[in-house]
Amino acid sequence: MKQQMNLEGAQDLAINALVFLAQDSELLPRFLALTGITADQIRQAAQEPGFLAGVLQFYLAHEPTLMRYCAATETDPALFQQALHLLPGGRQEDVY
């Protein structure tokens, strides 16, 4: 049975993914380098529209990272794409 994603679920997935990478000594530096923020700015940045979509995009851009998270949390990888489209800044039309 295919899971349906809603906005609250999308936000929860992105927040859990952020917590996961924040606790990982390999993922966190890569995330910070790609986003250009510092570790002490994460909490403030997380309040900005589009930040949570950026977290999901970080995972979607690197399949091994996505699969690592999904294996550790028993999450269906397809939920990342569904969640991304529900979050501000994650819809394809928001990019153009």
PyMOL Python script that loads the backbone (N, CA, C, O; Angstrom):
from pymol import cmd

cmd.read_pdbstr("""\
ATOM      1  N   MET A   1       0.835  -1.188   0.000  1.00  0.00           N
ATOM      2  CA  MET A   1       0.000   0.000   0.000  1.00  0.00           C
ATOM      3  C   MET A   1       0.880   1.253   0.000  1.00  0.00           C
ATOM      4  O   MET A   1       1.804   1.372   0.805  1.00  0.00           O
ATOM      5  N   LYS A   2       0.590   2.168  -0.895  1.00  0.00           N
ATOM      6  CA  LYS A   2       1.381   3.384  -1.027  1.00  0.00           C
ATOM      7  C   LYS A   2       0.985   4.386   0.061  1.00  0.00           C
ATOM      8  O   LYS A   2      -0.199   4.629   0.296  1.00  0.00           O
ATOM      9  N   GLN A   3       1.987   4.959   0.715  1.00  0.00           N
ATOM     10  CA  GLN A   3       1.733   5.942   1.756  1.00  0.00           C
ATOM     11  C   GLN A   3       1.433   7.294   1.125  1.00  0.00           C
ATOM     12  O   GLN A   3       2.032   7.665   0.116  1.00  0.00           O
ATOM     13  N   GLN A   4       0.509   8.020   1.723  1.00  0.00           N
ATOM     14  CA  GLN A   4       0.187   9.366   1.274  1.00  0.00           C
ATOM     15  C   GLN A   4       0.881  10.374   2.192  1.00  0.00           C
ATOM     16  O   GLN A   4       0.911  10.204   3.411  1.00  0.00           O
ATOM     17  N   MET A   5       1.424  11.401   1.600  1.00  0.00           N
ATOM     18  CA  MET A   5       2.150  12.417   2.340  1.00  0.00           C
ATOM     19  C   MET A   5       1.295  13.678   2.413  1.00  0.00           C
ATOM     20  O   MET A   5       0.669  14.072   1.429  1.00  0.00           O
ATOM     21  N   ASN A   6       1.274  14.301   3.582  1.00  0.00           N
ATOM     22  CA  ASN A   6       0.632  15.602   3.730  1.00  0.00           C
ATOM     23  C   ASN A   6       1.685  16.591   4.229  1.00  0.00           C
ATOM     24  O   ASN A   6       2.825  16.207   4.493  1.00  0.00           O
ATOM     25  N   LEU A   7       1.306  17.858   4.357  1.00  0.00           N
ATOM     26  CA  LEU A   7       2.271  18.895   4.735  1.00  0.00           C
ATOM     27  C   LEU A   7       2.905  18.601   6.090  1.00  0.00           C
ATOM     28  O   LEU A   7       4.117  18.754   6.246  1.00  0.00           O
ATOM     29  N   GLU A   8       2.123  18.190   7.056  1.00  0.00           N
ATOM     30  CA  GLU A   8       2.671  17.897   8.383  1.00  0.00           C
ATOM     31  C   GLU A   8       3.668  16.738   8.312  1.00  0.00           C
ATOM     32  O   GLU A   8       4.728  16.785   8.936  1.00  0.00           O
ATOM     33  N   GLY A   9       3.325  15.713   7.557  1.00  0.00           N
ATOM     34  CA  GLY A   9       4.232  14.584   7.380  1.00  0.00           C
ATOM     35  C   GLY A   9       5.507  14.994   6.662  1.00  0.00           C
ATOM     36  O   GLY A   9       6.593  14.514   6.985  1.00  0.00           O
ATOM     37  N   ALA A  10       5.368  15.890   5.680  1.00  0.00           N
ATOM     38  CA  ALA A  10       6.532  16.387   4.948  1.00  0.00           C
ATOM     39  C   ALA A  10       7.468  17.158   5.876  1.00  0.00           C
ATOM     40  O   ALA A  10       8.687  16.997   5.821  1.00  0.00           O
ATOM     41  N   GLN A  11       6.886  17.989   6.719  1.00  0.00           N
ATOM     42  CA  GLN A  11       7.692  18.749   7.677  1.00  0.00           C
ATOM     43  C   GLN A  11       8.372  17.811   8.672  1.00  0.00           C
ATOM     44  O   GLN A  11       9.547  17.986   8.996  1.00  0.00           O
ATOM     45  N   ASP A  12       7.633  16.821   9.151  1.00  0.00           N
ATOM     46  CA  ASP A  12       8.203  15.855  10.093  1.00  0.00           C
ATOM     47  C   ASP A  12       9.364  15.085   9.471  1.00  0.00           C
ATOM     48  O   ASP A  12      10.402  14.893  10.104  1.00  0.00           O
ATOM     49  N   LEU A  13       9.181  14.646   8.223  1.00  0.00           N
ATOM     50  CA  LEU A  13      10.251  13.915   7.539  1.00  0.00           C
ATOM     51  C   LEU A  13      11.494  14.789   7.409  1.00  0.00           C
ATOM     52  O   LEU A  13      12.604  14.333   7.684  1.00  0.00           O
ATOM     53  N   ALA A  14      11.317  16.029   6.997  1.00  0.00           N
ATOM     54  CA  ALA A  14      12.462  16.930   6.814  1.00  0.00           C
ATOM     55  C   ALA A  14      13.154  17.223   8.141  1.00  0.00           C
ATOM     56  O   ALA A  14      14.382  17.278   8.201  1.00  0.00           O
ATOM     57  N   ILE A  15      12.379  17.410   9.197  1.00  0.00           N
ATOM     58  CA  ILE A  15      12.971  17.680  10.511  1.00  0.00           C
ATOM     59  C   ILE A  15      13.732  16.456  11.008  1.00  0.00           C
ATOM     60  O   ILE A  15      14.839  16.579  11.533  1.00  0.00           O
ATOM     61  N   ASN A  16      13.142  15.280  10.841  1.00  0.00           N
ATOM     62  CA  ASN A  16      13.834  14.054  11.253  1.00  0.00           C
ATOM     63  C   ASN A  16      15.103  13.840  10.437  1.00  0.00           C
ATOM     64  O   ASN A  16      16.119  13.397  10.972  1.00  0.00           O
ATOM     65  N   ALA A  17      15.049  14.149   9.162  1.00  0.00           N
ATOM     66  CA  ALA A  17      16.234  14.027   8.307  1.00  0.00           C
ATOM     67  C   ALA A  17      17.309  15.018   8.738  1.00  0.00           C
ATOM     68  O   ALA A  17      18.498  14.701   8.700  1.00  0.00           O
ATOM     69  N   LEU A  18      16.900  16.209   9.145  1.00  0.00           N
ATOM     70  CA  LEU A  18      17.842  17.217   9.636  1.00  0.00           C
ATOM     71  C   LEU A  18      18.500  16.744  10.934  1.00  0.00           C
ATOM     72  O   LEU A  18      19.714  16.871  11.094  1.00  0.00           O
ATOM     73  N   VAL A  19      17.717  16.208  11.847  1.00  0.00           N
ATOM     74  CA  VAL A  19      18.259  15.689  13.105  1.00  0.00           C
ATOM     75  C   VAL A  19      19.244  14.559  12.826  1.00  0.00           C
ATOM     76  O   VAL A  19      20.304  14.482  13.447  1.00  0.00           O
ATOM     77  N   PHE A  20      18.889  13.683  11.888  1.00  0.00           N
ATOM     78  CA  PHE A  20      19.755  12.572  11.521  1.00  0.00           C
ATOM     79  C   PHE A  20      21.106  13.075  11.027  1.00  0.00           C
ATOM     80  O   PHE A  20      22.148  12.588  11.465  1.00  0.00           O
ATOM     81  N   LEU A  21      21.095  14.037  10.128  1.00  0.00           N
ATOM     82  CA  LEU A  21      22.376  14.513   9.592  1.00  0.00           C
ATOM     83  C   LEU A  21      23.141  15.343  10.612  1.00  0.00           C
ATOM     84  O   LEU A  21      24.372  15.366  10.592  1.00  0.00           O
ATOM     85  N   ALA A  22      22.423  16.027  11.509  1.00  0.00           N
ATOM     86  CA  ALA A  22      23.098  16.818  12.537  1.00  0.00           C
ATOM     87  C   ALA A  22      23.859  15.930  13.515  1.00  0.00           C
ATOM     88  O   ALA A  22      24.830  16.364  14.135  1.00  0.00           O
ATOM     89  N   GLN A  23      23.414  14.692  13.648  1.00  0.00           N
ATOM     90  CA  GLN A  23      24.056  13.753  14.569  1.00  0.00           C
ATOM     91  C   GLN A  23      25.133  12.921  13.890  1.00  0.00           C
ATOM     92  O   GLN A  23      25.753  12.074  14.533  1.00  0.00           O
ATOM     93  N   ASP A  24      25.364  13.145  12.616  1.00  0.00           N
ATOM     94  CA  ASP A  24      26.313  12.340  11.853  1.00  0.00           C
ATOM     95  C   ASP A  24      27.564  13.163  11.546  1.00  0.00           C
ATOM     96  O   ASP A  24      27.482  14.202  10.890  1.00  0.00           O
ATOM     97  N   SER A  25      28.701  12.705  12.013  1.00  0.00           N
ATOM     98  CA  SER A  25      29.947  13.468  11.859  1.00  0.00           C
ATOM     99  C   SER A  25      30.431  13.538  10.413  1.00  0.00           C
ATOM    100  O   SER A  25      31.291  14.358  10.094  1.00  0.00           O
ATOM    101  N   GLU A  26      29.902  12.705   9.548  1.00  0.00           N
ATOM    102  CA  GLU A  26      30.264  12.757   8.128  1.00  0.00           C
ATOM    103  C   GLU A  26      29.287  13.632   7.334  1.00  0.00           C
ATOM    104  O   GLU A  26      29.702  14.424   6.488  1.00  0.00           O
ATOM    105  N   LEU A  27      27.998  13.485   7.611  1.00  0.00           N
ATOM    106  CA  LEU A  27      26.981  14.216   6.848  1.00  0.00           C
ATOM    107  C   LEU A  27      26.915  15.697   7.206  1.00  0.00           C
ATOM    108  O   LEU A  27      26.762  16.539   6.321  1.00  0.00           O
ATOM    109  N   LEU A  28      27.029  16.021   8.475  1.00  0.00           N
ATOM    110  CA  LEU A  28      26.866  17.414   8.888  1.00  0.00           C
ATOM    111  C   LEU A  28      27.859  18.357   8.207  1.00  0.00           C
ATOM    112  O   LEU A  28      27.435  19.380   7.671  1.00  0.00           O
ATOM    113  N   PRO A  29      29.155  18.058   8.205  1.00  0.00           N
ATOM    114  CA  PRO A  29      30.081  18.976   7.533  1.00  0.00           C
ATOM    115  C   PRO A  29      29.774  19.146   6.039  1.00  0.00           C
ATOM    116  O   PRO A  29      29.910  20.239   5.489  1.00  0.00           O
ATOM    117  N   ARG A  30      29.358  18.051   5.394  1.00  0.00           N
ATOM    118  CA  ARG A  30      29.025  18.139   3.965  1.00  0.00           C
ATOM    119  C   ARG A  30      27.796  19.025   3.756  1.00  0.00           C
ATOM    120  O   ARG A  30      27.765  19.847   2.840  1.00  0.00           O
ATOM    121  N   PHE A  31      26.792  18.855   4.604  1.00  0.00           N
ATOM    122  CA  PHE A  31      25.581  19.675   4.522  1.00  0.00           C
ATOM    123  C   PHE A  31      25.914  21.147   4.744  1.00  0.00           C
ATOM    124  O   PHE A  31      25.444  22.013   4.005  1.00  0.00           O
ATOM    125  N   LEU A  32      26.721  21.428   5.758  1.00  0.00           N
ATOM    126  CA  LEU A  32      27.091  22.811   6.055  1.00  0.00           C
ATOM    127  C   LEU A  32      27.884  23.421   4.905  1.00  0.00           C
ATOM    128  O   LEU A  32      27.671  24.581   4.550  1.00  0.00           O
ATOM    129  N   ALA A  33      28.787  22.657   4.329  1.00  0.00           N
ATOM    130  CA  ALA A  33      29.585  23.165   3.208  1.00  0.00           C
ATOM    131  C   ALA A  33      28.709  23.468   1.995  1.00  0.00           C
ATOM    132  O   ALA A  33      28.905  24.479   1.319  1.00  0.00           O
ATOM    133  N   LEU A  34      27.764  22.608   1.727  1.00  0.00           N
ATOM    134  CA  LEU A  34      26.887  22.811   0.563  1.00  0.00           C
ATOM    135  C   LEU A  34      25.903  23.960   0.760  1.00  0.00           C
ATOM    136  O   LEU A  34      25.569  24.666  -0.192  1.00  0.00           O
ATOM    137  N   THR A  35      25.441  24.145   1.990  1.00  0.00           N
ATOM    138  CA  THR A  35      24.456  25.202   2.245  1.00  0.00           C
ATOM    139  C   THR A  35      25.091  26.550   2.547  1.00  0.00           C
ATOM    140  O   THR A  35      24.462  27.594   2.377  1.00  0.00           O
ATOM    141  N   GLY A  36      26.343  26.521   2.997  1.00  0.00           N
ATOM    142  CA  GLY A  36      27.011  27.770   3.327  1.00  0.00           C
ATOM    143  C   GLY A  36      26.636  28.330   4.688  1.00  0.00           C
ATOM    144  O   GLY A  36      26.953  29.480   4.992  1.00  0.00           O
ATOM    145  N   ILE A  37      25.965  27.536   5.509  1.00  0.00           N
ATOM    146  CA  ILE A  37      25.643  27.995   6.855  1.00  0.00           C
ATOM    147  C   ILE A  37      26.581  27.328   7.847  1.00  0.00           C
ATOM    148  O   ILE A  37      27.262  26.356   7.519  1.00  0.00           O
ATOM    149  N   THR A  38      26.609  27.853   9.048  1.00  0.00           N
ATOM    150  CA  THR A  38      27.435  27.260  10.096  1.00  0.00           C
ATOM    151  C   THR A  38      26.534  26.470  11.037  1.00  0.00           C
ATOM    152  O   THR A  38      25.314  26.634  11.031  1.00  0.00           O
ATOM    153  N   ALA A  39      27.144  25.620  11.837  1.00  0.00           N
ATOM    154  CA  ALA A  39      26.380  24.768  12.750  1.00  0.00           C
ATOM    155  C   ALA A  39      25.513  25.596  13.695  1.00  0.00           C
ATOM    156  O   ALA A  39      24.388  25.201  14.002  1.00  0.00           O
ATOM    157  N   ASP A  40      26.017  26.729  14.155  1.00  0.00           N
ATOM    158  CA  ASP A  40      25.230  27.546  15.078  1.00  0.00           C
ATOM    159  C   ASP A  40      24.109  28.325  14.388  1.00  0.00           C
ATOM    160  O   ASP A  40      23.296  28.953  15.066  1.00  0.00           O
ATOM    161  N   GLN A  41      24.051  28.298  13.076  1.00  0.00           N
ATOM    162  CA  GLN A  41      22.992  28.973  12.327  1.00  0.00           C
ATOM    163  C   GLN A  41      21.853  28.039  11.931  1.00  0.00           C
ATOM    164  O   GLN A  41      20.826  28.498  11.430  1.00  0.00           O
ATOM    165  N   ILE A  42      22.021  26.731  12.150  1.00  0.00           N
ATOM    166  CA  ILE A  42      21.018  25.768  11.692  1.00  0.00           C
ATOM    167  C   ILE A  42      19.644  26.038  12.304  1.00  0.00           C
ATOM    168  O   ILE A  42      18.642  26.063  11.590  1.00  0.00           O
ATOM    169  N   ARG A  43      19.594  26.236  13.593  1.00  0.00           N
ATOM    170  CA  ARG A  43      18.299  26.435  14.261  1.00  0.00           C
ATOM    171  C   ARG A  43      17.567  27.640  13.678  1.00  0.00           C
ATOM    172  O   ARG A  43      16.363  27.568  13.433  1.00  0.00           O
ATOM    173  N   GLN A  44      18.263  28.726  13.456  1.00  0.00           N
ATOM    174  CA  GLN A  44      17.646  29.919  12.871  1.00  0.00           C
ATOM    175  C   GLN A  44      17.277  29.671  11.407  1.00  0.00           C
ATOM    176  O   GLN A  44      16.196  30.059  10.962  1.00  0.00           O
ATOM    177  N   ALA A  45      18.165  29.032  10.669  1.00  0.00           N
ATOM    178  CA  ALA A  45      17.911  28.761   9.259  1.00  0.00           C
ATOM    179  C   ALA A  45      16.708  27.854   9.077  1.00  0.00           C
ATOM    180  O   ALA A  45      15.979  27.984   8.094  1.00  0.00           O
ATOM    181  N   ALA A  46      16.490  26.936  10.011  1.00  0.00           N
ATOM    182  CA  ALA A  46      15.374  26.000   9.912  1.00  0.00           C
ATOM    183  C   ALA A  46      14.022  26.708   9.954  1.00  0.00           C
ATOM    184  O   ALA A  46      13.007  26.135   9.558  1.00  0.00           O
ATOM    185  N   GLN A  47      14.005  27.929  10.422  1.00  0.00           N
ATOM    186  CA  GLN A  47      12.763  28.701  10.478  1.00  0.00           C
ATOM    187  C   GLN A  47      12.445  29.387   9.153  1.00  0.00           C
ATOM    188  O   GLN A  47      11.335  29.882   8.956  1.00  0.00           O
ATOM    189  N   GLU A  48      13.408  29.415   8.257  1.00  0.00           N
ATOM    190  CA  GLU A  48      13.234  30.097   6.972  1.00  0.00           C
ATOM    191  C   GLU A  48      12.462  29.228   5.983  1.00  0.00           C
ATOM    192  O   GLU A  48      12.672  28.017   5.915  1.00  0.00           O
ATOM    193  N   PRO A  49      11.553  29.863   5.207  1.00  0.00           N
ATOM    194  CA  PRO A  49      10.852  29.091   4.177  1.00  0.00           C
ATOM    195  C   PRO A  49      11.866  28.510   3.192  1.00  0.00           C
ATOM    196  O   PRO A  49      12.805  29.189   2.774  1.00  0.00           O
ATOM    197  N   GLY A  50      11.668  27.296   2.844  1.00  0.00           N
ATOM    198  CA  GLY A  50      12.556  26.662   1.883  1.00  0.00           C
ATOM    199  C   GLY A  50      13.679  25.856   2.511  1.00  0.00           C
ATOM    200  O   GLY A  50      14.279  25.019   1.838  1.00  0.00           O
ATOM    201  N   PHE A  51      13.978  26.085   3.773  1.00  0.00           N
ATOM    202  CA  PHE A  51      15.089  25.363   4.393  1.00  0.00           C
ATOM    203  C   PHE A  51      14.817  23.863   4.476  1.00  0.00           C
ATOM    204  O   PHE A  51      15.678  23.048   4.144  1.00  0.00           O
ATOM    205  N   LEU A  52      13.622  23.510   4.918  1.00  0.00           N
ATOM    206  CA  LEU A  52      13.301  22.090   5.042  1.00  0.00           C
ATOM    207  C   LEU A  52      13.304  21.407   3.675  1.00  0.00           C
ATOM    208  O   LEU A  52      13.718  20.254   3.558  1.00  0.00           O
ATOM    209  N   ALA A  53      12.848  22.108   2.652  1.00  0.00           N
ATOM    210  CA  ALA A  53      12.926  21.565   1.293  1.00  0.00           C
ATOM    211  C   ALA A  53      14.393  21.349   0.920  1.00  0.00           C
ATOM    212  O   ALA A  53      14.724  20.362   0.263  1.00  0.00           O
ATOM    213  N   GLY A  54      15.255  22.246   1.326  1.00  0.00           N
ATOM    214  CA  GLY A  54      16.685  22.110   1.061  1.00  0.00           C
ATOM    215  C   GLY A  54      17.282  20.889   1.732  1.00  0.00           C
ATOM    216  O   GLY A  54      18.176  20.246   1.183  1.00  0.00           O
ATOM    217  N   VAL A  55      16.787  20.569   2.925  1.00  0.00           N
ATOM    218  CA  VAL A  55      17.258  19.366   3.617  1.00  0.00           C
ATOM    219  C   VAL A  55      16.906  18.130   2.785  1.00  0.00           C
ATOM    220  O   VAL A  55      17.743  17.250   2.584  1.00  0.00           O
ATOM    221  N   LEU A  56      15.675  18.074   2.310  1.00  0.00           N
ATOM    222  CA  LEU A  56      15.264  16.931   1.486  1.00  0.00           C
ATOM    223  C   LEU A  56      16.043  16.883   0.179  1.00  0.00           C
ATOM    224  O   LEU A  56      16.407  15.803  -0.286  1.00  0.00           O
ATOM    225  N   GLN A  57      16.301  18.039  -0.414  1.00  0.00           N
ATOM    226  CA  GLN A  57      17.071  18.086  -1.649  1.00  0.00           C
ATOM    227  C   GLN A  57      18.498  17.581  -1.425  1.00  0.00           C
ATOM    228  O   GLN A  57      19.083  16.952  -2.307  1.00  0.00           O
ATOM    229  N   PHE A  58      19.049  17.855  -0.252  1.00  0.00           N
ATOM    230  CA  PHE A  58      20.379  17.355   0.101  1.00  0.00           C
ATOM    231  C   PHE A  58      20.410  15.827   0.022  1.00  0.00           C
ATOM    232  O   PHE A  58      21.342  15.248  -0.536  1.00  0.00           O
ATOM    233  N   TYR A  59      19.409  15.195   0.570  1.00  0.00           N
ATOM    234  CA  TYR A  59      19.323  13.733   0.527  1.00  0.00           C
ATOM    235  C   TYR A  59      19.059  13.228  -0.888  1.00  0.00           C
ATOM    236  O   TYR A  59      19.680  12.265  -1.337  1.00  0.00           O
ATOM    237  N   LEU A  60      18.150  13.872  -1.576  1.00  0.00           N
ATOM    238  CA  LEU A  60      17.791  13.422  -2.923  1.00  0.00           C
ATOM    239  C   LEU A  60      18.938  13.591  -3.920  1.00  0.00           C
ATOM    240  O   LEU A  60      18.987  12.892  -4.932  1.00  0.00           O
ATOM    241  N   ALA A  61      19.846  14.498  -3.645  1.00  0.00           N
ATOM    242  CA  ALA A  61      20.968  14.754  -4.548  1.00  0.00           C
ATOM    243  C   ALA A  61      22.063  13.694  -4.439  1.00  0.00           C
ATOM    244  O   ALA A  61      22.947  13.624  -5.292  1.00  0.00           O
ATOM    245  N   HIS A  62      22.006  12.871  -3.396  1.00  0.00           N
ATOM    246  CA  HIS A  62      23.054  11.865  -3.182  1.00  0.00           C
ATOM    247  C   HIS A  62      22.397  10.574  -2.708  1.00  0.00           C
ATOM    248  O   HIS A  62      22.103  10.408  -1.524  1.00  0.00           O
ATOM    249  N   GLU A  63      22.174   9.665  -3.653  1.00  0.00           N
ATOM    250  CA  GLU A  63      21.427   8.439  -3.350  1.00  0.00           C
ATOM    251  C   GLU A  63      22.002   7.634  -2.183  1.00  0.00           C
ATOM    252  O   GLU A  63      21.223   7.124  -1.378  1.00  0.00           O
ATOM    253  N   PRO A  64      23.327   7.493  -2.050  1.00  0.00           N
ATOM    254  CA  PRO A  64      23.834   6.741  -0.894  1.00  0.00           C
ATOM    255  C   PRO A  64      23.424   7.364   0.447  1.00  0.00           C
ATOM    256  O   PRO A  64      23.152   6.649   1.410  1.00  0.00           O
ATOM    257  N   THR A  65      23.384   8.677   0.499  1.00  0.00           N
ATOM    258  CA  THR A  65      22.955   9.350   1.722  1.00  0.00           C
ATOM    259  C   THR A  65      21.471   9.084   1.974  1.00  0.00           C
ATOM    260  O   THR A  65      21.068   8.784   3.098  1.00  0.00           O
ATOM    261  N   LEU A  66      20.673   9.195   0.927  1.00  0.00           N
ATOM    262  CA  LEU A  66      19.240   8.923   1.039  1.00  0.00           C
ATOM    263  C   LEU A  66      19.006   7.494   1.517  1.00  0.00           C
ATOM    264  O   LEU A  66      18.217   7.263   2.434  1.00  0.00           O
ATOM    265  N   MET A  67      19.680   6.550   0.906  1.00  0.00           N
ATOM    266  CA  MET A  67      19.472   5.154   1.265  1.00  0.00           C
ATOM    267  C   MET A  67      19.979   4.853   2.678  1.00  0.00           C
ATOM    268  O   MET A  67      19.416   4.008   3.374  1.00  0.00           O
ATOM    269  N   ARG A  68      21.015   5.527   3.090  1.00  0.00           N
ATOM    270  CA  ARG A  68      21.534   5.362   4.458  1.00  0.00           C
ATOM    271  C   ARG A  68      20.496   5.789   5.479  1.00  0.00           C
ATOM    272  O   ARG A  68      20.252   5.093   6.464  1.00  0.00           O
ATOM    273  N   TYR A  69      19.881   6.956   5.229  1.00  0.00           N
ATOM    274  CA  TYR A  69      18.826   7.442   6.126  1.00  0.00           C
ATOM    275  C   TYR A  69      17.640   6.479   6.118  1.00  0.00           C
ATOM    276  O   TYR A  69      17.123   6.105   7.170  1.00  0.00           O
ATOM    277  N   CYS A  70      17.220   6.086   4.926  1.00  0.00           N
ATOM    278  CA  CYS A  70      16.039   5.232   4.802  1.00  0.00           C
ATOM    279  C   CYS A  70      16.252   3.873   5.460  1.00  0.00           C
ATOM    280  O   CYS A  70      15.336   3.334   6.081  1.00  0.00           O
ATOM    281  N   ALA A  71      17.432   3.327   5.330  1.00  0.00           N
ATOM    282  CA  ALA A  71      17.733   2.045   5.968  1.00  0.00           C
ATOM    283  C   ALA A  71      17.732   2.181   7.487  1.00  0.00           C
ATOM    284  O   ALA A  71      17.219   1.311   8.191  1.00  0.00           O
ATOM    285  N   ALA A  72      18.301   3.260   7.986  1.00  0.00           N
ATOM    286  CA  ALA A  72      18.389   3.465   9.430  1.00  0.00           C
ATOM    287  C   ALA A  72      17.033   3.744  10.068  1.00  0.00           C
ATOM    288  O   ALA A  72      16.811   3.422  11.235  1.00  0.00           O
ATOM    289  N   THR A  73      16.126   4.345   9.298  1.00  0.00           N
ATOM    290  CA  THR A  73      14.839   4.771   9.858  1.00  0.00           C
ATOM    291  C   THR A  73      13.648   3.995   9.302  1.00  0.00           C
ATOM    292  O   THR A  73      12.502   4.256   9.669  1.00  0.00           O
ATOM    293  N   GLU A  74      13.927   3.036   8.412  1.00  0.00           N
ATOM    294  CA  GLU A  74      12.871   2.257   7.763  1.00  0.00           C
ATOM    295  C   GLU A  74      11.855   3.165   7.066  1.00  0.00           C
ATOM    296  O   GLU A  74      10.644   2.992   7.200  1.00  0.00           O
ATOM    297  N   THR A  75      12.382   4.130   6.324  1.00  0.00           N
ATOM    298  CA  THR A  75      11.573   5.098   5.589  1.00  0.00           C
ATOM    299  C   THR A  75      11.599   4.750   4.106  1.00  0.00           C
ATOM    300  O   THR A  75      12.647   4.399   3.563  1.00  0.00           O
ATOM    301  N   ASP A  76      10.456   4.849   3.458  1.00  0.00           N
ATOM    302  CA  ASP A  76      10.364   4.628   2.018  1.00  0.00           C
ATOM    303  C   ASP A  76      11.026   5.816   1.313  1.00  0.00           C
ATOM    304  O   ASP A  76      10.600   6.952   1.523  1.00  0.00           O
ATOM    305  N   PRO A  77      12.048   5.595   0.488  1.00  0.00           N
ATOM    306  CA  PRO A  77      12.724   6.704  -0.197  1.00  0.00           C
ATOM    307  C   PRO A  77      11.788   7.553  -1.057  1.00  0.00           C
ATOM    308  O   PRO A  77      12.032   8.745  -1.242  1.00  0.00           O
ATOM    309  N   ALA A  78      10.725   6.952  -1.582  1.00  0.00           N
ATOM    310  CA  ALA A  78       9.781   7.699  -2.416  1.00  0.00           C
ATOM    311  C   ALA A  78       9.094   8.819  -1.640  1.00  0.00           C
ATOM    312  O   ALA A  78       8.614   9.782  -2.237  1.00  0.00           O
ATOM    313  N   LEU A  79       9.044   8.700  -0.332  1.00  0.00           N
ATOM    314  CA  LEU A  79       8.405   9.745   0.475  1.00  0.00           C
ATOM    315  C   LEU A  79       9.167  11.064   0.416  1.00  0.00           C
ATOM    316  O   LEU A  79       8.580  12.131   0.594  1.00  0.00           O
ATOM    317  N   PHE A  80      10.465  10.993   0.167  1.00  0.00           N
ATOM    318  CA  PHE A  80      11.258  12.226   0.094  1.00  0.00           C
ATOM    319  C   PHE A  80      10.781  13.114  -1.047  1.00  0.00           C
ATOM    320  O   PHE A  80      10.628  14.324  -0.876  1.00  0.00           O
ATOM    321  N   GLN A  81      10.549  12.520  -2.199  1.00  0.00           N
ATOM    322  CA  GLN A  81      10.095  13.306  -3.355  1.00  0.00           C
ATOM    323  C   GLN A  81       8.691  13.852  -3.115  1.00  0.00           C
ATOM    324  O   GLN A  81       8.402  15.002  -3.445  1.00  0.00           O
ATOM    325  N   GLN A  82       7.823  13.027  -2.541  1.00  0.00           N
ATOM    326  CA  GLN A  82       6.466  13.481  -2.228  1.00  0.00           C
ATOM    327  C   GLN A  82       6.511  14.651  -1.242  1.00  0.00           C
ATOM    328  O   GLN A  82       5.831  15.661  -1.425  1.00  0.00           O
ATOM    329  N   ALA A  83       7.313  14.498  -0.208  1.00  0.00           N
ATOM    330  CA  ALA A  83       7.425  15.544   0.817  1.00  0.00           C
ATOM    331  C   ALA A  83       7.988  16.828   0.229  1.00  0.00           C
ATOM    332  O   ALA A  83       7.522  17.923   0.543  1.00  0.00           O
ATOM    333  N   LEU A  84       8.983  16.688  -0.616  1.00  0.00           N
ATOM    334  CA  LEU A  84       9.619  17.858  -1.219  1.00  0.00           C
ATOM    335  C   LEU A  84       8.602  18.725  -1.945  1.00  0.00           C
ATOM    336  O   LEU A  84       8.642  19.951  -1.843  1.00  0.00           O
ATOM    337  N   HIS A  85       7.699  18.100  -2.670  1.00  0.00           N
ATOM    338  CA  HIS A  85       6.712  18.852  -3.446  1.00  0.00           C
ATOM    339  C   HIS A  85       5.681  19.566  -2.578  1.00  0.00           C
ATOM    340  O   HIS A  85       4.989  20.465  -3.055  1.00  0.00           O
ATOM    341  N   LEU A  86       5.572  19.179  -1.318  1.00  0.00           N
ATOM    342  CA  LEU A  86       4.611  19.807  -0.416  1.00  0.00           C
ATOM    343  C   LEU A  86       5.196  20.991   0.353  1.00  0.00           C
ATOM    344  O   LEU A  86       4.458  21.840   0.852  1.00  0.00           O
ATOM    345  N   LEU A  87       6.515  21.040   0.445  1.00  0.00           N
ATOM    346  CA  LEU A  87       7.166  22.075   1.253  1.00  0.00           C
ATOM    347  C   LEU A  87       7.431  23.345   0.455  1.00  0.00           C
ATOM    348  O   LEU A  87       7.680  23.282  -0.749  1.00  0.00           O
ATOM    349  N   PRO A  88       7.377  24.504   1.122  1.00  0.00           N
ATOM    350  CA  PRO A  88       7.740  25.754   0.451  1.00  0.00           C
ATOM    351  C   PRO A  88       9.152  25.656  -0.124  1.00  0.00           C
ATOM    352  O   PRO A  88      10.088  25.235   0.556  1.00  0.00           O
ATOM    353  N   GLY A  89       9.284  26.051  -1.380  1.00  0.00           N
ATOM    354  CA  GLY A  89      10.577  26.000  -2.041  1.00  0.00           C
ATOM    355  C   GLY A  89      10.880  24.661  -2.687  1.00  0.00           C
ATOM    356  O   GLY A  89      11.898  24.513  -3.363  1.00  0.00           O
ATOM    357  N   GLY A  90      10.008  23.686  -2.486  1.00  0.00           N
ATOM    358  CA  GLY A  90      10.256  22.362  -3.017  1.00  0.00           C
ATOM    359  C   GLY A  90       9.496  22.033  -4.282  1.00  0.00           C
ATOM    360  O   GLY A  90       9.811  21.061  -4.968  1.00  0.00           O
ATOM    361  N   ARG A  91       8.507  22.831  -4.589  1.00  0.00           N
ATOM    362  CA  ARG A  91       7.744  22.574  -5.802  1.00  0.00           C
ATOM    363  C   ARG A  91       8.546  23.013  -7.010  1.00  0.00           C
ATOM    364  O   ARG A  91       9.247  24.024  -6.969  1.00  0.00           O
ATOM    365  N   GLN A  92       8.442  22.263  -8.065  1.00  0.00           N
ATOM    366  CA  GLN A  92       9.202  22.558  -9.286  1.00  0.00           C
ATOM    367  C   GLN A  92       8.926  23.975  -9.768  1.00  0.00           C
ATOM    368  O   GLN A  92       9.845  24.673 -10.195  1.00  0.00           O
ATOM    369  N   GLU A  93       7.660  24.411  -9.703  1.00  0.00           N
ATOM    370  CA  GLU A  93       7.343  25.752 -10.194  1.00  0.00           C
ATOM    371  C   GLU A  93       7.939  26.860  -9.330  1.00  0.00           C
ATOM    372  O   GLU A  93       8.068  27.996  -9.785  1.00  0.00           O
ATOM    373  N   ASP A  94       8.310  26.534  -8.064  1.00  0.00           N
ATOM    374  CA  ASP A  94       8.945  27.525  -7.204  1.00  0.00           C
ATOM    375  C   ASP A  94      10.371  27.827  -7.649  1.00  0.00           C
ATOM    376  O   ASP A  94      10.919  28.874  -7.305  1.00  0.00           O
ATOM    377  N   VAL A  95      10.968  26.927  -8.404  1.00  0.00           N
ATOM    378  CA  VAL A  95      12.368  27.079  -8.815  1.00  0.00           C
ATOM    379  C   VAL A  95      12.499  28.083  -9.954  1.00  0.00           C
ATOM    380  O   VAL A  95      13.512  28.775 -10.055  1.00  0.00           O
ATOM    381  N   TYR A  96      11.507  28.167 -10.791  1.00  0.00           N
ATOM    382  CA  TYR A  96      11.630  29.009 -11.989  1.00  0.00           C
ATOM    383  C   TYR A  96      11.134  30.401 -11.782  1.00  0.00           C
ATOM    384  O   TYR A  96      11.177  31.215 -12.704  1.00  0.00           O
TER     385      TYR A  96
END
""", "prot")
cmd.dss("prot")
cmd.show_as("cartoon", "prot")
cmd.util.cbc("prot")
cmd.orient("prot")
